[in-house]
Amino acid sequence: MCSEHVIEVNNIQKAFATKKVVLSVSLAVSKGEIFALLGPNVAGKTTLLKMMTTLLRPDSGTITLNGFDTISARENLRLFGRLNGLSAKASRTRANELLTDFDLNQSADQTLATFSGGMRRRLDLAVSLVGKPRILFLDEPTTGLDPRTRTQMWHAIQKLVADGSTVFLTTQYLEEVDQYADQIALIDHGQLIASGTPSELKAQVGGQQLQLTIANQQQVTQAQTICETVLQQPVRVTDQTIIGPLVHDDMADITAILNQCQLAGITISDLQLTAPSLDDVFLKMTVGKN
């Protein structure tokens, strides 16, 4: 690399499916200059920039930044630390903290090109936490992650909140919301339907839930029909467990279901009464109104 060049791009190529977006681009940027990349829409500017900043992997060619042909997780975090106004020492300390929080120590000095999808997601969140933001917006941060990685992410988020930050997030994992959220707002068709703590929203649904596990998979559908007939409303089925709401915690409905299942020769392996879940809140307040 030329000592005067802080960026060198050599024969970079990138295609998406059969569409070639960047074709053998080479360029060099000298230290201390303003370098502008111009071109019409869909010319490949954004794709090239993403490859230069390690957000996309080139199909071929090389890119060097300050003499490094790729950036490691540790360097990435230090860089964003400096961009957030941290000193060199503070950015190193913060990078080490986040690498530990997100279980990336073993891969800290590997190139980002070697990272799996889950590792990249962890690093993305770590980058957003470098400056310990007072407000952090997260759009489905744990989608597609394995349970262990999801737990690590939530521990890091809780640590940030304990230090005084506020987190606003969207997610499809209602069990996470139930466990970690202080307040919830539920919207449907662009309108706010309900808001409150997880407990307050569950209380709005009311009543206990009947969970009936059927021993024989082939009898689940028949048992579901019996439950819906007695309860006079739809029930949910998860594997071999039927879940339905009890009106006013009516034990008469339970007795009727058990009697009809016995007459039909349906074997029940487990019966439980539980409080409503956020799944029940979501289904009753959204799906039930469509």
Number of C-alpha atoms within 10 A of each C-alpha: 13 10 9 12 17 18 20 21 20 15 15 20 21 22 13 9 6 6 8 11 15 19 13 12 13 14 12 17 16 14 12 9 8 7 9 7 8 9 9 7 8 9 12 17 15 12 20 23 13 14 19 22 15 18 14 15 16 21 13 13 14 17 23 18 17 14 14 13 14 18 19 19 25 23 18 21 27 25 19 18 26 17 13 14 11 18 13 12 12 14 24 18 14 20 26 17 15 22 20 14 18 21 17 19 16 9 16 20 14 17 17 22 15 11 15 10 11 16 18 16 19 24 24 15 18 25 20 16 21 22 17 17 16 13 12 16 13 14 10 12 19 23 13 12 16 10 10 8 18 18 15 15 22 16 15 18 20 16 13 18 17 10 10 13 15 16 16 12 14 12 14 11 13 15 13 14 18 17 9 14 15 11 15 17 12 16 14 14 8 7 8 10 12 15 13 13 15 20 14 14 23 19 14 12 18 18 18 19 21 23 19 25 22 23 15 12 11 11 17 22 14 12 25 22 13 18 26 16 12 15 19 10 11 15 17 15 16 8 10 20 22 22 23 23 24 19 14 9 15 13 11 11 16 18 12 15 21 20 13 15 19 12 9 13 10 19 16 19 12 11 15 11 17 13 15 22 19 19 14 20 22 18 12 12 19 15 10 10 8 7
